[in-house]
């Protein structure tokens, strides 16, 4: 077996650990258990396929899907940070960068650099693809929360103001999806799931 294939297999098996990283949102089909980061990555990549037409600008959908499949692999080392925990989010950036260097460094150099570049582009959120991918990454937890009667919002005492501030980035990638997100926030407030 070639060294190249061996390196790729090593990362592939390391990625299995992402299935053990739990998020704060419960899955809709089994509300008793939390979603893991691997499930989240798959779900948000599927969103990209379904919602491409709602991007503010034309996007290379293959690149968007790559970003979404790669964006959270750093949680293998860095763990998941609750998006509404501002202090923890500030500390997370350095931990995620170190994790990205380790994980992409497991691959053959050319492939590792290519994927690391895509991951960094997502993190910088400047290209049309990254803005759209970030919008989807913000929207899916909102959808799950909404369909789970505000579970994570209620458990973590999230306010309407926090929900707007954190999720406003959706607008940069998709005005259509931001309009939908705002209506979900309004309904969540009416239902008592988000504190006014």
Backbone as ProteinMPNN parsed JSONL, in Angstrom:
{"seq_chain_A": "XXXXXXXXXXXXXXXXXXXXXXXXXXXXXXXXXXXXXXXXXXXXXXXXXXXXXXXXXXXXXXXXXXXXXXXXXXXXXXXXXXXXXXXXXXXXXXXXXXXXXXXXXXXXXXXXXXXXXXXXXXXXXXXXXXXXXXXXXXXXXXXXXXXXXXXXXXXXXXXXXXXXXXXXXXXXXXXXXXXXXXXXXXXXXXXXXXXX", "coords_chain_A": {"N_chain_A": [[0.849, -1.177, 0.0], [0.492, 2.261, -0.76], [2.235, 5.079, 0.686], [0.758, 7.397, 0.522], [-1.964, 6.58, 0.341], [-2.108, 5.315, 2.793], [-1.835, 7.492, 4.557], [-4.197, 8.881, 3.927], [-6.118, 7.013, 4.712], [-5.579, 6.943, 7.451], [-6.415, 9.515, 8.275], [-9.094, 9.303, 7.582], [-10.041, 7.351, 9.391], [-9.542, 8.701, 11.757], [-11.429, 10.699, 11.536], [-13.732, 9.427, 12.298], [-14.028, 9.905, 14.961], [-15.454, 12.262, 15.142], [-18.079, 11.618, 15.304], [-18.561, 11.289, 17.941], [-18.618, 13.733, 19.121], [-20.672, 15.761, 20.781], [-23.374, 18.012, 20.274], [-25.361, 20.896, 21.34], [-27.945, 20.757, 20.52], [-30.849, 18.821, 20.113], [-31.709, 15.975, 18.103], [-34.374, 15.852, 15.749], [-35.781, 13.524, 15.175], [-35.378, 11.85, 17.306], [-35.852, 13.016, 20.047], [-34.721, 12.662, 22.493], [-31.997, 12.47, 22.375], [-28.819, 14.084, 21.821], [-27.624, 15.795, 18.922], [-24.804, 14.812, 16.96], [-21.601, 16.078, 15.843], [-20.812, 15.045, 13.376], [-23.214, 14.213, 12.225], [-24.439, 16.688, 12.05], [-22.759, 17.958, 10.15], [-23.246, 16.429, 7.832], [-25.995, 16.952, 7.524], [-26.126, 19.734, 7.1], [-24.661, 19.919, 4.757], [-26.389, 18.643, 3.007], [-28.409, 20.544, 3.064], [-27.199, 22.557, 1.569], [-27.272, 21.482, -1.025], [-30.034, 21.449, -1.413], [-30.839, 24.128, -1.039], [-29.437, 25.831, -2.704], [-30.376, 27.641, -4.647], [-31.201, 29.786, -3.169], [-29.082, 31.316, -2.415], [-27.417, 34.45, -2.027], [-25.679, 35.215, -4.044], [-24.384, 33.714, -7.08], [-23.017, 30.464, -6.518], [-20.304, 28.099, -6.249], [-21.349, 25.073, -5.909], [-20.187, 22.634, -5.283], [-17.874, 23.392, -3.94], [-19.025, 24.666, -1.735], [-20.268, 22.491, -0.477], [-18.01, 20.959, 0.128], [-16.81, 22.7, 1.994], [-18.713, 22.583, 4.05], [-18.679, 19.906, 4.789], [-16.145, 19.767, 5.798], [-15.955, 21.767, 7.767], [-16.385, 21.386, 10.552], [-14.649, 19.398, 11.398], [-12.545, 19.982, 12.985], [-13.495, 19.954, 15.53], [-12.999, 17.516, 16.601], [-10.643, 17.675, 18.05], [-10.94, 20.198, 19.292], [-13.46, 20.321, 20.353], [-17.029, 21.051, 20.573], [-18.354, 24.288, 20.546], [-20.827, 26.11, 22.128], [-22.835, 28.189, 20.294], [-23.949, 30.486, 21.373], [-22.381, 31.107, 23.506], [-20.388, 33.476, 24.124], [-17.864, 34.084, 25.301], [-16.521, 31.568, 25.374], [-16.465, 31.079, 22.642], [-14.618, 32.923, 21.703], [-12.208, 31.901, 22.654], [-12.116, 29.571, 21.273], [-11.228, 29.821, 18.635], [-8.353, 29.694, 18.345], [-7.864, 27.107, 19.299], [-9.216, 25.631, 17.372], [-7.771, 26.243, 15.054], [-5.285, 25.053, 15.635], [-6.142, 22.408, 15.746], [-6.979, 22.053, 13.096], [-4.522, 22.281, 11.758], [-3.233, 19.994, 12.733], [-4.977, 17.873, 11.887], [-5.355, 18.204, 9.036], [-2.734, 18.039, 8.444], [-2.223, 15.362, 8.602], [-2.637, 14.284, 6.159], [-1.447, 13.606, 2.748], [0.809, 16.107, 1.604], [-0.046, 17.891, -0.548], [-2.813, 17.408, -0.761], [-3.652, 17.836, 1.867], [-3.053, 20.581, 2.162], [-4.764, 21.688, 0.255], [-7.341, 21.086, 1.322], [-7.139, 22.321, 3.804], [-6.97, 24.967, 2.991], [-9.542, 25.35, 1.953], [-11.007, 25.012, 4.318], [-10.051, 27.221, 5.797], [-10.989, 29.294, 4.177], [-13.745, 29.055, 4.576], [-13.831, 29.728, 7.315], [-12.992, 32.408, 7.23], [-15.055, 33.63, 5.873], [-15.542, 35.299, 3.588], [-15.773, 34.888, 0.807], [-18.35, 34.271, -1.688], [-19.195, 31.629, -1.563], [-18.368, 30.859, 1.027], [-19.841, 32.631, 2.635], [-22.432, 31.775, 2.078], [-22.285, 29.108, 2.953], [-21.775, 29.546, 5.686], [-24.185, 30.766, 6.368], [-25.992, 28.641, 6.114], [-24.954, 26.936, 8.051], [-25.572, 28.334, 10.337], [-28.343, 28.367, 10.183], [-29.404, 25.71, 10.358], [-29.272, 24.73, 13.126], [-31.146, 26.461, 14.219], [-33.49, 25.684, 12.899], [-33.78, 23.064, 13.872], [-34.077, 23.616, 16.607], [-36.442, 25.114, 16.56], [-38.283, 23.202, 15.589], [-38.163, 21.447, 17.656], [-39.582, 22.571, 19.691], [-38.158, 24.743, 20.799], [-36.116, 23.679, 22.369], [-33.149, 23.771, 22.895], [-32.779, 26.52, 23.108], [-34.452, 27.155, 25.28], [-33.345, 25.537, 27.361], [-30.867, 26.724, 27.624], [-31.404, 29.315, 28.183], [-31.616, 31.323, 26.156], [-31.916, 34.495, 24.619], [-34.134, 36.618, 22.682], [-32.705, 38.754, 21.578], [-30.07, 37.722, 21.591], [-30.41, 35.586, 19.794], [-30.957, 36.96, 17.436], [-28.594, 38.52, 17.112], [-26.553, 36.545, 16.91], [-27.387, 35.027, 14.723], [-27.732, 36.735, 12.612], [-25.818, 36.763, 10.679], [-26.634, 35.086, 8.714], [-27.921, 36.553, 6.787], [-25.89, 37.591, 5.169], [-25.26, 35.529, 3.476], [-27.668, 34.621, 2.445], [-30.508, 36.282, 1.796], [-33.129, 35.427, 1.611], [-33.174, 33.148, 3.297], [-32.508, 34.393, 5.688], [-34.756, 35.999, 6.092], [-36.611, 33.978, 6.581], [-35.476, 32.885, 8.896], [-35.771, 35.064, 10.679], [-38.534, 35.083, 10.923], [-38.91, 32.661, 12.235], [-37.652, 33.226, 14.654], [-39.329, 35.242, 15.635], [-41.717, 33.764, 15.983], [-40.789, 31.952, 17.873], [-40.372, 33.6, 20.058], [-43.004, 34.422, 20.547], [-44.05, 31.959, 21.313], [-42.765, 31.573, 23.669], [-40.3, 30.357, 23.732], [-37.936, 31.664, 23.262], [-36.485, 34.124, 25.245], [-37.9, 37.32, 25.755]], "CA_chain_A": [[0.0, 0.0, 0.0], [1.314, 3.474, -0.849], [2.214, 5.977, 1.847], [-0.324, 8.361, 0.31], [-3.219, 5.936, 0.732], [-2.038, 5.086, 4.24], [-2.134, 8.772, 5.211], [-5.611, 9.168, 3.73], [-6.868, 6.085, 5.573], [-5.391, 7.368, 8.836], [-7.323, 10.63, 8.556], [-10.469, 8.801, 7.494], [-10.391, 6.694, 10.65], [-9.56, 9.745, 12.78], [-12.69, 11.422, 11.386], [-14.783, 8.686, 13.007], [-14.171, 10.506, 16.296], [-16.413, 13.369, 15.073], [-19.384, 11.061, 15.665], [-18.663, 11.323, 19.405], [-18.672, 15.121, 19.585], [-22.084, 16.107, 20.911], [-23.771, 19.419, 20.207], [-26.389, 21.234, 22.331], [-29.261, 20.605, 19.913], [-31.321, 17.44, 19.971], [-32.217, 15.659, 16.774], [-35.838, 15.883, 15.722], [-36.348, 12.172, 15.089], [-35.232, 11.188, 18.607], [-35.615, 14.207, 20.851], [-34.039, 12.338, 23.74], [-30.545, 12.478, 22.247], [-28.201, 15.23, 21.172], [-27.006, 15.632, 17.611], [-23.345, 14.871, 16.995], [-21.06, 16.981, 14.831], [-20.796, 14.379, 12.068], [-24.589, 14.316, 11.717], [-24.647, 18.101, 11.69], [-22.035, 18.246, 8.906], [-24.0, 15.809, 6.741], [-27.284, 17.621, 7.377], [-25.93, 21.059, 6.53], [-24.236, 19.711, 3.363], [-27.633, 18.384, 2.272], [-29.08, 21.848, 2.918], [-26.567, 23.274, 0.458], [-27.84, 20.937, -2.264], [-31.448, 21.811, -1.53], [-31.106, 25.566, -0.946], [-28.492, 26.59, -3.528], [-31.064, 28.718, -5.364], [-31.474, 30.889, -2.256], [-27.855, 32.069, -2.128], [-27.457, 35.827, -2.531], [-24.871, 35.284, -5.261], [-24.086, 32.37, -7.594], [-21.956, 29.779, -5.766], [-19.817, 26.795, -6.681], [-21.984, 24.236, -4.894], [-19.231, 21.604, -4.86], [-17.01, 24.012, -2.943], [-19.84, 24.881, -0.538], [-20.434, 21.188, 0.176], [-16.707, 20.636, 0.73], [-16.666, 23.519, 3.206], [-19.62, 22.118, 5.1], [-18.215, 18.604, 5.266], [-14.872, 19.973, 6.492], [-15.909, 22.897, 8.694], [-16.397, 21.031, 11.97], [-13.777, 18.279, 11.777], [-11.642, 20.47, 14.038], [-14.114, 19.678, 16.828], [-12.395, 16.282, 17.111], [-9.686, 18.122, 19.067], [-11.337, 21.435, 19.971], [-14.8, 20.197, 20.913], [-18.046, 21.959, 20.053], [-18.633, 25.443, 21.397], [-22.192, 26.593, 21.975], [-22.743, 29.425, 19.522], [-24.372, 31.627, 22.187], [-21.392, 31.313, 24.563], [-19.462, 34.422, 23.498], [-16.526, 33.951, 25.873], [-15.928, 30.316, 24.894], [-16.255, 31.209, 21.198], [-13.379, 33.672, 21.478], [-11.091, 31.001, 22.932], [-12.209, 28.432, 20.374], [-10.553, 30.062, 17.359], [-6.985, 29.183, 18.376], [-7.939, 25.643, 19.438], [-9.638, 25.074, 16.082], [-6.65, 26.374, 14.12], [-4.326, 23.998, 15.979], [-6.749, 21.14, 15.338], [-6.932, 21.999, 11.627], [-3.133, 22.005, 11.369], [-2.943, 18.581, 13.017], [-5.78, 16.952, 11.08], [-4.999, 18.305, 7.616], [-1.338, 17.617, 8.372], [-2.163, 13.904, 8.504], [-2.798, 13.932, 4.75], [-0.35, 13.986, 1.856], [0.936, 17.56, 1.687], [-0.855, 18.613, -1.525], [-4.222, 17.251, -0.404], [-3.839, 18.505, 3.147], [-3.058, 22.03, 1.943], [-6.001, 22.025, -0.478], [-8.484, 21.041, 2.234], [-6.899, 23.348, 4.813], [-7.314, 26.233, 2.335], [-11.008, 25.419, 1.908], [-11.445, 25.225, 5.698], [-9.746, 28.622, 6.154], [-11.909, 30.158, 3.424], [-15.007, 29.013, 5.316], [-13.665, 30.473, 8.561], [-12.868, 33.838, 6.937], [-16.412, 34.034, 5.464], [-15.509, 36.443, 2.678], [-16.228, 34.517, -0.538], [-19.795, 33.996, -1.764], [-19.393, 30.258, -1.096], [-18.224, 30.819, 2.486], [-20.985, 33.344, 3.225], [-23.605, 30.902, 1.962], [-22.058, 27.965, 3.848], [-21.973, 30.041, 7.06], [-25.621, 30.987, 6.548], [-26.612, 27.332, 6.323], [-24.456, 26.432, 9.329], [-26.335, 29.035, 11.381], [-29.788, 28.109, 10.079], [-29.856, 24.358, 10.718], [-29.621, 24.59, 14.545], [-32.393, 27.196, 14.448], [-34.594, 24.846, 12.428], [-33.955, 21.97, 14.825], [-34.638, 24.194, 17.827], [-37.832, 25.481, 16.298], [-39.087, 21.977, 15.467], [-38.123, 20.769, 18.958], [-40.233, 23.492, 20.628], [-37.194, 25.633, 21.426], [-35.373, 22.894, 23.366], [-31.837, 24.29, 23.264], [-32.958, 27.914, 23.527], [-35.03, 27.15, 26.624], [-32.377, 24.96, 28.301], [-29.711, 27.607, 27.777], [-31.919, 30.666, 28.475], [-31.247, 32.207, 25.047], [-32.862, 35.589, 24.429], [-34.417, 37.051, 21.31], [-31.571, 39.587, 21.142], [-28.948, 36.817, 21.281], [-30.737, 34.836, 18.577], [-30.8, 37.867, 16.294], [-27.181, 38.882, 16.96], [-25.756, 35.395, 16.479], [-27.836, 34.466, 13.447], [-27.836, 37.776, 11.597], [-24.852, 36.46, 9.615], [-27.347, 34.367, 7.652], [-28.263, 37.544, 5.772], [-24.766, 37.783, 4.25], [-25.245, 34.442, 2.499], [-28.985, 34.419, 1.84], [-31.569, 37.14, 2.322], [-34.337, 34.593, 1.714], [-33.072, 32.326, 4.5], [-32.546, 35.285, 6.846], [-36.16, 36.348, 6.294], [-37.224, 32.807, 7.216], [-34.928, 32.799, 10.262], [-36.408, 36.101, 11.492], [-39.911, 34.661, 11.236], [-38.786, 31.609, 13.254], [-37.325, 33.897, 15.914], [-40.568, 35.9, 16.088], [-42.624, 32.724, 16.481], [-40.198, 31.383, 19.088], [-40.649, 34.561, 21.128], [-44.444, 34.301, 20.821], [-44.271, 30.677, 21.975], [-42.051, 31.556, 24.948], [-39.08, 29.553, 23.61], [-36.848, 32.641, 23.377], [-36.86, 35.187, 26.187], [-38.058, 38.619, 25.106]], "C_chain_A": [[0.897, 1.243, 0.0], [1.205, 4.287, 0.436], [1.046, 6.957, 1.747], [-1.66, 7.776, 0.775], [-3.248, 5.7, 2.235], [-2.366, 6.365, 5.014], [-3.625, 9.105, 5.108], [-6.486, 8.273, 4.616], [-6.761, 6.487, 7.049], [-6.313, 8.531, 9.187], [-8.77, 10.151, 8.534], [-10.896, 8.159, 8.807], [-10.401, 7.689, 11.82], [-10.884, 10.509, 12.739], [-13.854, 10.708, 12.067], [-15.04, 9.287, 14.383], [-15.178, 11.656, 16.31], [-17.814, 12.902, 15.467], [-19.616, 11.091, 17.176], [-18.733, 12.73, 19.974], [-20.132, 15.558, 19.592], [-22.282, 17.616, 20.906], [-24.872, 19.675, 21.24], [-27.812, 21.02, 21.809], [-29.622, 19.132, 19.801], [-31.826, 17.216, 18.557], [-33.74, 15.558, 16.837], [-36.436, 14.483, 15.796], [-36.238, 11.39, 16.394], [-34.859, 12.258, 19.614], [-34.89, 13.931, 22.166], [-32.522, 12.374, 23.606], [-30.04, 13.687, 21.472], [-27.639, 14.835, 19.81], [-25.494, 15.596, 17.795], [-22.856, 15.694, 15.804], [-20.983, 16.349, 13.446], [-22.182, 14.444, 11.429], [-24.885, 15.74, 11.258], [-23.99, 18.408, 10.34], [-22.757, 17.656, 7.695], [-25.283, 16.594, 6.469], [-27.126, 18.983, 6.694], [-25.409, 20.961, 5.092], [-25.449, 19.405, 2.483], [-28.424, 19.669, 2.064], [-28.517, 22.607, 1.73], [-27.123, 22.793, -0.876], [-29.262, 21.429, -2.487], [-31.686, 23.307, -1.674], [-30.202, 26.427, -1.82], [-29.148, 27.79, -4.197], [-31.329, 29.94, -4.475], [-30.23, 31.676, -1.857], [-27.975, 33.473, -2.72], [-26.742, 35.978, -3.864], [-24.696, 33.867, -5.794], [-22.917, 31.76, -6.823], [-21.555, 28.491, -6.474], [-20.283, 25.809, -5.609], [-21.061, 23.119, -4.412], [-18.317, 22.156, -3.776], [-17.771, 24.239, -1.635], [-19.982, 23.567, 0.233], [-19.121, 20.742, 0.821], [-16.512, 21.41, 2.027], [-17.492, 22.951, 4.355], [-19.235, 20.746, 5.633], [-16.929, 18.735, 6.081], [-14.974, 20.88, 7.713], [-15.808, 22.504, 10.161], [-15.473, 19.874, 12.335], [-12.802, 18.685, 12.88], [-12.206, 20.206, 15.428], [-13.643, 18.345, 17.41], [-11.434, 16.623, 18.244], [-10.247, 19.256, 19.922], [-12.686, 21.333, 20.671], [-15.756, 21.19, 20.27], [-18.235, 23.091, 21.049], [-20.045, 25.922, 21.096], [-22.149, 27.996, 21.382], [-23.131, 30.664, 20.338], [-23.428, 31.903, 23.357], [-20.26, 32.171, 23.991], [-18.042, 34.243, 24.004], [-15.821, 32.694, 25.362], [-15.621, 30.397, 23.401], [-14.963, 31.946, 20.887], [-12.155, 32.796, 21.696], [-10.998, 29.871, 21.903], [-11.373, 28.6, 19.106], [-9.148, 29.46, 17.319], [-6.977, 27.655, 18.485], [-8.312, 24.995, 18.103], [-8.526, 25.156, 15.05], [-5.611, 25.284, 14.375], [-4.857, 22.621, 15.564], [-6.695, 20.98, 13.825], [-5.518, 21.661, 11.154], [-2.8, 20.538, 11.602], [-3.675, 17.66, 12.045], [-5.425, 17.01, 9.603], [-3.546, 17.91, 7.394], [-1.168, 16.109, 8.311], [-2.182, 13.433, 7.054], [-1.516, 14.166, 3.958], [-0.344, 15.517, 1.711], [0.029, 18.314, 0.727], [-2.341, 18.567, -1.159], [-4.537, 17.967, 0.917], [-3.925, 20.009, 2.982], [-4.327, 22.476, 1.215], [-7.197, 22.087, 0.475], [-8.357, 22.089, 3.339], [-7.281, 24.727, 4.257], [-8.828, 26.415, 2.278], [-11.567, 25.68, 3.304], [-11.224, 26.686, 6.115], [-10.681, 29.589, 5.427], [-13.275, 30.194, 4.103], [-14.913, 29.881, 6.564], [-13.614, 31.98, 8.329], [-14.181, 34.442, 6.451], [-16.436, 35.267, 4.568], [-16.003, 36.104, 1.277], [-17.729, 34.253, -0.518], [-20.095, 32.58, -1.268], [-19.342, 30.187, 0.435], [-19.39, 31.527, 3.174], [-22.237, 32.459, 3.199], [-23.471, 29.706, 2.904], [-22.271, 28.377, 5.302], [-23.452, 30.257, 7.357], [-26.328, 29.669, 6.851], [-26.227, 26.759, 7.684], [-25.174, 27.095, 10.506], [-27.807, 28.621, 11.381], [-30.197, 26.739, 10.607], [-30.103, 24.193, 12.219], [-30.916, 25.331, 14.894], [-33.596, 26.348, 14.047], [-34.86, 23.7, 13.399], [-34.56, 22.476, 16.132], [-36.113, 24.513, 17.655], [-38.725, 24.239, 16.29], [-39.048, 21.106, 16.72], [-38.678, 21.68, 20.062], [-39.23, 24.295, 21.463], [-36.265, 24.984, 22.428], [-34.063, 23.542, 23.814], [-31.916, 25.741, 23.726], [-33.452, 27.969, 24.973], [-33.993, 26.674, 27.645], [-31.214, 25.896, 28.6], [-30.1, 29.076, 27.961], [-31.489, 31.691, 27.418], [-32.341, 33.264, 24.875], [-33.077, 35.876, 22.941], [-33.242, 37.86, 20.76], [-30.37, 38.722, 20.771], [-29.205, 36.085, 19.969], [-30.561, 35.709, 17.335], [-29.329, 38.174, 16.059], [-26.347, 37.74, 16.38], [-26.111, 34.961, 15.057], [-27.96, 35.475, 12.322], [-26.885, 37.536, 10.429], [-25.502, 35.691, 8.466], [-27.61, 35.301, 6.478], [-27.15, 37.733, 4.741], [-24.726, 36.712, 3.16], [-26.563, 34.246, 1.777], [-30.03, 35.295, 2.517], [-32.85, 36.334, 2.529], [-34.315, 33.775, 3.003], [-33.057, 33.179, 5.766], [-33.987, 35.719, 7.142], [-36.902, 35.2, 6.987], [-36.754, 32.693, 8.673], [-35.585, 33.828, 11.173], [-37.839, 35.701, 11.858], [-39.911, 33.545, 12.276], [-38.502, 32.216, 14.623], [-38.578, 34.565, 16.484], [-41.544, 34.886, 16.685], [-42.107, 32.11, 17.784], [-40.432, 32.306, 20.279], [-42.12, 34.456, 21.536], [-44.77, 33.035, 21.618], [-43.561, 30.56, 23.334], [-40.78, 30.727, 24.918], [-37.826, 30.404, 23.68], [-37.343, 33.725, 24.321], [-36.867, 36.525, 25.473], [-37.138, 39.634, 25.779]], "O_chain_A": [[1.927, 1.275, 0.672], [0.222, 4.196, 1.171], [0.424, 7.304, 2.751], [-2.396, 8.421, 1.522], [-4.286, 5.865, 2.876], [-3.09, 6.324, 6.008], [-4.237, 9.554, 6.077], [-7.471, 8.73, 5.196], [-7.731, 6.384, 7.8], [-6.922, 8.545, 10.257], [-9.575, 10.551, 9.375], [-12.005, 8.404, 9.282], [-11.18, 7.535, 12.761], [-11.402, 10.918, 13.778], [-14.863, 11.34, 12.379], [-16.148, 9.188, 14.91], [-15.705, 11.998, 17.369], [-18.637, 13.702, 15.911], [-20.748, 10.935, 17.633], [-18.892, 12.903, 21.182], [-20.751, 15.707, 18.539], [-21.482, 18.379, 21.447], [-25.273, 18.75, 21.945], [-28.773, 21.095, 22.575], [-28.788, 18.303, 19.435], [-32.307, 18.138, 17.898], [-34.306, 15.213, 17.874], [-37.482, 14.284, 16.414], [-36.924, 10.384, 16.576], [-33.695, 12.394, 19.989], [-34.492, 14.86, 22.868], [-31.819, 12.316, 24.615], [-30.721, 14.232, 20.603], [-27.235, 13.693, 19.588], [-24.957, 16.265, 18.678], [-23.614, 15.968, 14.873], [-21.08, 17.055, 12.443], [-22.306, 14.7, 10.232], [-25.5, 15.96, 10.214], [-24.601, 19.049, 9.485], [-22.866, 18.306, 6.656], [-25.616, 16.867, 5.316], [-27.91, 19.335, 5.811], [-25.694, 21.844, 4.284], [-25.522, 19.861, 1.341], [-29.038, 19.864, 1.015], [-29.262, 23.227, 0.971], [-27.413, 23.601, -1.758], [-29.645, 21.78, -3.603], [-32.627, 23.721, -2.352], [-30.208, 27.65, -1.68], [-28.531, 28.85, -4.301], [-31.647, 31.015, -4.985], [-30.313, 32.601, -1.049], [-28.563, 33.658, -3.786], [-27.15, 36.774, -4.711], [-24.843, 32.908, -5.038], [-21.946, 32.448, -6.51], [-22.344, 27.88, -7.194], [-19.686, 25.72, -4.536], [-21.144, 22.703, -3.257], [-18.019, 21.465, -2.802], [-17.224, 24.029, -0.552], [-19.833, 23.54, 1.455], [-19.121, 20.208, 1.93], [-16.098, 20.844, 3.039], [-17.02, 22.855, 5.488], [-19.445, 20.458, 6.811], [-16.657, 17.909, 6.953], [-14.146, 20.771, 8.618], [-15.197, 23.232, 10.944], [-15.505, 19.407, 13.473], [-12.296, 17.838, 13.616], [-11.461, 20.234, 16.408], [-13.865, 18.074, 18.59], [-11.41, 15.947, 19.273], [-10.052, 19.273, 21.137], [-13.016, 22.181, 21.501], [-15.339, 22.065, 19.511], [-18.271, 22.864, 22.258], [-20.408, 26.115, 19.936], [-21.491, 28.884, 21.924], [-22.69, 31.771, 20.027], [-23.655, 32.841, 24.121], [-19.292, 31.646, 23.442], [-17.103, 34.248, 23.208], [-14.657, 32.751, 24.964], [-14.622, 29.842, 22.945], [-14.286, 31.626, 19.91], [-11.161, 32.941, 20.985], [-9.931, 29.293, 21.695], [-10.866, 27.617, 18.566], [-8.796, 28.785, 16.351], [-6.172, 26.99, 17.834], [-7.787, 23.939, 17.75], [-8.354, 24.234, 14.253], [-5.115, 24.663, 13.435], [-4.099, 21.776, 15.088], [-6.398, 19.895, 13.324], [-5.343, 20.844, 10.25], [-2.158, 19.906, 10.763], [-3.067, 16.771, 11.449], [-5.216, 15.969, 8.979], [-3.167, 17.496, 6.299], [-0.08, 15.623, 8.0], [-1.785, 12.305, 6.759], [-0.603, 14.841, 4.433], [-1.407, 16.138, 1.7], [-0.611, 19.285, 1.131], [-3.037, 19.579, -1.241], [-5.571, 18.621, 1.048], [-4.777, 20.652, 3.596], [-4.893, 23.523, 1.53], [-7.976, 23.039, 0.433], [-9.353, 22.676, 3.76], [-7.848, 25.553, 4.973], [-9.336, 27.508, 2.528], [-12.493, 26.475, 3.464], [-12.104, 27.308, 6.71], [-11.114, 30.587, 6.002], [-13.893, 31.255, 4.192], [-15.811, 30.678, 6.839], [-14.134, 32.748, 9.137], [-14.398, 35.645, 6.601], [-17.25, 36.17, 4.763], [-16.597, 36.958, 0.619], [-18.312, 34.037, 0.545], [-21.122, 32.348, -0.631], [-20.176, 29.532, 1.059], [-19.873, 31.054, 4.203], [-22.996, 32.403, 4.166], [-24.432, 29.333, 3.576], [-22.884, 27.635, 6.069], [-23.92, 29.971, 8.459], [-27.167, 29.601, 7.749], [-27.055, 26.174, 8.382], [-25.359, 26.474, 11.552], [-28.439, 28.533, 12.434], [-31.243, 26.619, 11.244], [-31.091, 23.551, 12.575], [-31.682, 24.891, 15.75], [-34.596, 26.297, 14.763], [-36.011, 23.396, 13.715], [-35.451, 21.84, 16.696], [-36.929, 24.204, 18.523], [-39.789, 24.226, 16.908], [-39.806, 20.144, 16.836], [-38.286, 21.568, 21.224], [-39.419, 24.502, 22.662], [-35.68, 25.676, 23.261], [-33.893, 23.83, 24.999], [-31.195, 26.143, 24.639], [-32.935, 28.734, 25.786], [-33.783, 27.323, 28.67], [-30.646, 25.867, 29.691], [-29.252, 29.967, 27.905], [-31.052, 32.792, 27.754], [-33.531, 32.966, 24.974], [-32.313, 35.439, 22.08], [-32.834, 37.671, 19.614], [-29.724, 38.962, 19.751], [-28.311, 35.978, 19.13], [-30.073, 35.243, 16.306], [-28.859, 38.098, 14.923], [-25.538, 37.945, 15.475], [-25.236, 34.575, 14.282], [-28.265, 35.102, 11.189], [-27.108, 38.035, 9.326], [-24.961, 35.657, 7.36], [-27.533, 34.894, 5.319], [-27.426, 38.004, 3.573], [-24.226, 36.952, 2.061], [-26.594, 33.769, 0.643], [-30.389, 35.07, 3.672], [-33.567, 36.538, 3.509], [-35.314, 33.712, 3.718], [-33.54, 32.739, 6.81], [-34.389, 35.797, 8.303], [-37.724, 35.432, 7.874], [-37.556, 32.433, 9.57], [-35.923, 33.514, 12.315], [-38.295, 35.955, 12.973], [-40.812, 33.482, 13.113], [-39.048, 31.77, 15.632], [-38.851, 34.461, 17.68], [-42.121, 35.113, 17.748], [-42.886, 31.79, 18.682], [-40.667, 31.833, 21.392], [-42.44, 34.406, 22.723], [-45.648, 33.038, 22.481], [-43.736, 29.576, 24.053], [-40.227, 30.419, 25.973], [-36.772, 29.931, 24.105], [-38.479, 34.187, 24.212], [-35.968, 36.833, 24.69], [-37.113, 40.8, 25.385]]}, "name": "protein", "num_of_chains": 1, "seq": "XXXXXXXXXXXXXXXXXXXXXXXXXXXXXXXXXXXXXXXXXXXXXXXXXXXXXXXXXXXXXXXXXXXXXXXXXXXXXXXXXXXXXXXXXXXXXXXXXXXXXXXXXXXXXXXXXXXXXXXXXXXXXXXXXXXXXXXXXXXXXXXXXXXXXXXXXXXXXXXXXXXXXXXXXXXXXXXXXXXXXXXXXXXXXXXXXXXX"}
